[in-house]
Amino acid sequence: MHLSGAVLLLTFLVPPLWMLDAGYATPPGDPTADAPFALLIAVPLACVSLHVMVQIPAGILGTWLGRNGTTPVKYGSAVLVASALSLLLLWSLGWNAGGSSILTAWADAVVRGSVGLAGYMWVMRARPGSVRHGRD
């Protein structure tokens, strides 16, 4: 899961548009105009939240649900679980980010999470000659 977290963090080098819009939504004369500096906290916090609450459970459940299938089946299962978990996370937070819709944030979270999950599935792929689990 460390690889998927690192890949997820790398995707946040380009912050989501909804986060940039929320950071620059204050007028220049407003005392809270320092909101763009809040991105320095919001980006890592969003990354950690997505990794802990979406990516790790999705990777584990996707691997378990697709345990008898191939790597694409496992990856597809993990992405479906990540889609559901990210929607549940955004809905439970009462999503409202500068007028951005929940679907925009959800799509962004799913794309970023699925890139990280691809790294996890690459590590967890079945290797030829690996130990078989009692089925010879």
Secondary structure as GFF3:
##gff-version 3
##sequence-region A 1 136
A	DSSP	alpha_helix	2	11	.	.	.	ID=ss1
A	DSSP	alpha_helix	17	23	.	.	.	ID=ss2
A	DSSP	three_ten_helix	35	38	.	.	.	ID=ss3
A	DSSP	alpha_helix	39	50	.	.	.	ID=ss4
A	DSSP	pi_helix	51	55	.	.	.	ID=ss5
A	DSSP	alpha_helix	56	65	.	.	.	ID=ss6
A	DSSP	alpha_helix	71	92	.	.	.	ID=ss7
A	DSSP	alpha_helix	102	124	.	.	.	ID=ss8
###
